[in-house]
């Protein structure tokens, strides 16, 4: 829930509900079905890459998918090739 950390609990809950409705309960990384009570809010574009905290930059994903995407991003940034092929969508959980 990193992207929502500095918001009040009420605002966080409202945004989570709006995002769940916007994406119709579908993980934006693997496209699997999400539970309304158990999902992570993720940034489409991280702040250190020019992203912001607006809802247009937020998506939803299984917590496991979010961790995998973050781990993959870190590995790619630390690899000799650098940040190259990480893309948003289509990843299996």
KOLBA-177286 format. One line per 4 residues: number of its first residue (from 1); their letters; for each residue x negated, y negated, z negated of N, C-alpha, C. Coordinates in Angstrom, 3 decimals. Atoms other than C-alpha are relative to their C-alpha. Layout:
% residues N
NUM> a> X,Y,Z,X,Y,Z,X,Y,Z ~ ...
% end
This chain:
% residues 93
1> xxxx> -0.815,1.182,0.000,0.000,0.000,0.000,-0.866,-1.257,0.000 ~ 0.941,1.101,0.035,-2.994,-2.288,0.468,0.491,-1.293,0.617 ~ -0.433,1.214,-0.692,-1.380,-4.729,2.895,1.095,-0.732,-0.784 ~ -1.080,0.602,0.785,1.482,-5.373,0.425,-0.402,-0.329,-1.433
5> xxxx> 0.448,0.138,1.384,-0.620,-5.642,-2.762,0.357,-1.310,-0.673 ~ -0.163,1.303,0.647,-0.203,-9.365,-3.417,1.441,-0.488,-0.010 ~ -1.406,0.388,-0.033,3.596,-9.393,-3.041,0.721,0.501,-1.242 ~ -0.807,-0.448,1.130,6.226,-9.090,-5.741,0.634,1.352,0.331
9> xxxx> -0.606,-1.328,-0.189,7.864,-5.684,-6.242,1.275,-0.085,0.834 ~ -1.251,0.163,-0.741,11.176,-6.964,-4.883,-0.282,-0.238,1.485 ~ 0.351,0.293,-1.389,9.598,-8.384,-1.725,-0.615,1.236,0.677 ~ 0.612,-1.225,-0.524,7.520,-5.204,-1.264,1.069,1.009,0.398
13> xxxx> -1.086,-0.959,-0.255,10.645,-3.030,-1.504,0.794,-0.404,1.237 ~ -0.769,0.504,-1.138,12.511,-5.235,0.987,-0.765,0.212,1.310 ~ 0.815,-0.174,-1.211,9.654,-5.161,3.514,-0.106,1.470,0.367 ~ 0.078,-1.443,-0.276,9.245,-1.391,3.165,1.297,0.500,0.646
17> xxxx> -1.292,-0.416,-0.547,12.981,-0.939,3.840,0.159,-0.497,1.440 ~ -0.103,0.554,-1.353,12.871,-3.249,6.886,-0.891,0.762,0.985 ~ 0.911,-0.730,-0.878,9.847,-1.450,8.311,0.509,1.414,0.279 ~ -0.541,-1.347,-0.187,11.446,1.954,7.748,1.126,-0.029,1.034
21> xxxx> -1.090,0.136,-0.965,14.527,0.781,9.663,-0.532,-0.342,1.394 ~ 0.567,0.428,-1.291,12.465,-0.903,12.409,-0.592,1.187,0.759 ~ 0.660,-1.138,-0.644,10.465,2.262,13.097,0.818,1.282,-0.090 ~ -0.953,-1.114,0.059,13.484,4.530,12.495,-0.546,1.211,-0.742
25> xxxx> 0.526,-1.082,0.826,11.613,6.569,9.884,-1.003,0.902,0.697 ~ 0.968,-0.787,-0.767,8.943,7.718,12.339,-1.416,-0.513,-0.274 ~ 1.406,0.330,0.214,5.225,7.804,11.498,-0.578,-0.560,1.295 ~ 0.548,0.639,-1.190,3.443,5.463,13.900,-1.379,0.526,0.382
29> xxxx> 1.276,-0.624,-0.346,0.305,7.602,13.906,0.188,1.385,0.613 ~ -0.216,-1.348,-0.543,1.641,11.134,14.516,1.392,0.178,0.585 ~ -1.377,-0.001,-0.482,5.279,10.324,15.373,0.880,1.059,-0.653 ~ -0.809,-0.935,0.775,6.562,12.779,12.760,1.006,-0.757,-0.851
33> xxxx> -1.045,0.590,0.832,9.597,12.168,10.574,-0.538,-0.341,-1.385 ~ 0.418,0.455,1.326,9.066,10.226,7.328,1.158,0.066,-0.983 ~ -0.978,0.092,1.074,10.872,10.383,4.012,0.124,-1.469,-0.396 ~ -0.162,1.404,0.358,12.381,7.014,2.972,-0.761,-0.404,-1.269
37> xxxx> 0.681,0.296,1.258,10.636,7.276,-0.409,-1.496,0.249,0.025 ~ 1.409,-0.388,-0.015,7.248,8.597,0.653,-0.654,-0.318,1.338 ~ 0.766,0.383,-1.182,5.343,6.671,3.310,-0.904,-1.166,-0.371 ~ 0.931,1.105,0.213,2.516,4.167,3.552,0.257,-1.098,1.022
41> xxxx> -0.050,1.145,-0.909,2.611,0.706,5.060,-1.446,-0.261,0.421 ~ 1.354,0.170,-0.517,-0.404,0.227,7.295,-0.072,-1.247,0.880 ~ 0.225,1.133,-0.897,-1.894,-2.655,9.255,-0.326,0.535,1.387 ~ 0.324,-0.384,-1.378,-1.887,-2.264,13.017,-1.407,-0.468,0.345
45> xxxx> 1.324,0.567,-0.204,-4.934,-4.518,13.157,-0.510,-0.469,-1.355 ~ 0.545,0.332,1.324,-7.071,-4.735,10.003,-0.426,-1.459,-0.050 ~ 0.345,1.423,0.166,-7.817,-8.184,8.583,-1.420,-0.299,0.455 ~ 1.388,0.259,-0.409,-11.558,-7.829,9.203,-0.173,0.079,1.522
49> xxxx> 0.022,-0.009,-1.462,-10.700,-7.316,12.897,0.948,-1.040,0.583 ~ -0.861,1.070,-0.484,-8.462,-10.387,13.126,1.475,0.160,-0.331 ~ -1.398,-0.204,0.368,-5.214,-8.966,11.714,0.423,-0.902,-1.146 ~ -0.534,0.816,1.088,-2.977,-10.675,9.174,1.011,0.800,-0.812
53> xxxx> -0.962,-0.671,0.875,-0.335,-9.870,6.553,1.445,-0.209,0.448 ~ -1.366,0.188,-0.501,2.681,-10.674,8.726,0.633,1.354,0.308 ~ -0.704,-1.257,-0.261,5.338,-8.013,9.226,-0.229,0.509,1.415 ~ 0.256,-0.429,-1.378,4.563,-7.970,12.937,-1.290,0.818,0.104
57> xxxx> 1.251,-0.766,0.017,1.171,-6.481,12.006,0.110,1.239,-0.887 ~ -0.191,-1.143,0.891,2.676,-3.807,9.748,0.718,1.140,0.713 ~ -0.658,-1.193,-0.509,3.706,-0.264,10.586,0.100,0.998,-1.157 ~ -0.136,-1.013,1.033,4.575,2.884,8.632,-0.620,1.313,0.462
61> xxxx> 0.645,-1.271,-0.317,2.844,6.248,8.438,0.052,0.912,-1.208 ~ 0.206,-0.933,1.102,2.534,9.397,6.398,-1.261,-0.450,-0.735 ~ 1.191,0.376,0.767,0.054,8.743,3.595,-1.216,0.771,0.507 ~ 1.115,-0.814,-0.508,-2.088,11.617,4.907,-0.510,-0.531,1.336
65> xxxx> 0.409,0.565,-1.294,-2.108,10.103,8.416,-0.777,-1.299,-0.196 ~ 0.675,1.274,0.261,-3.088,6.697,7.022,-1.418,0.242,-0.508 ~ 1.338,-0.322,0.499,-6.008,8.247,5.108,-0.884,0.526,1.124 ~ 0.788,-0.548,-1.118,-7.133,10.201,8.196,-0.439,-1.114,0.950
69> xxxx> 0.329,1.098,-0.911,-6.988,7.074,10.367,-1.083,-0.883,-0.596 ~ 1.002,0.829,0.663,-8.974,5.080,7.805,-1.355,0.707,-0.017 ~ 1.251,-0.757,-0.002,-11.583,7.852,7.481,-0.629,0.018,1.389 ~ 0.506,-0.029,-1.372,-11.875,8.097,11.265,-0.584,-1.355,0.389
73> xxxx> 0.487,1.344,-0.304,-12.264,4.331,11.562,-1.363,-0.240,-0.657 ~ 1.269,0.177,0.713,-15.029,4.319,8.934,-1.122,0.802,0.660 ~ 1.020,-0.819,-0.676,-16.874,7.174,10.679,-0.430,-0.648,1.309 ~ 0.331,0.613,-1.286,-16.678,5.385,14.027,-0.814,-1.278,-0.186
77> xxxx> 0.758,1.221,0.254,-17.934,2.112,12.565,-1.431,0.317,-0.405 ~ 1.331,-0.380,0.465,-20.889,3.927,11.006,-0.763,0.854,0.997 ~ 0.668,-0.844,-0.985,-21.683,6.005,14.096,-0.868,-0.860,0.927 ~ 0.854,0.758,-0.923,-24.349,4.994,16.629,0.777,-0.688,1.115
81> xxxx> -0.796,0.600,-1.070,-21.637,4.292,19.218,0.811,-1.188,-0.511 ~ -0.792,1.088,0.565,-19.836,1.934,16.839,1.488,0.236,0.126 ~ -1.464,-0.065,-0.046,-16.121,1.208,16.790,0.431,0.072,1.450 ~ -0.304,-0.109,-1.416,-14.852,2.556,20.058,1.371,0.574,0.302
85> xxxx> -1.165,-0.680,-0.549,-12.055,5.037,20.536,1.185,0.136,-0.930 ~ -1.156,-0.101,0.892,-9.726,4.672,17.527,1.158,-0.738,0.629 ~ -1.163,0.638,-0.585,-6.280,3.990,18.861,1.196,0.199,-0.907 ~ -1.183,-0.016,0.844,-2.896,3.411,17.305,1.053,0.872,0.660
89> xxxx> -1.071,-0.863,-0.495,-0.429,6.271,17.821,-0.501,1.311,0.532 ~ 0.259,-1.291,-0.606,-0.358,9.911,18.810,-0.874,0.948,-0.772 ~ 0.882,-0.867,0.794,-2.474,11.397,16.043,0.833,1.034,-0.736 ~ -0.692,-1.063,0.734,-1.394,14.723,14.505,-0.320,-0.075,-1.481
93> x> 0.214,-0.051,1.464,-0.918,14.991,10.737,-0.657,1.309,-0.369
% end
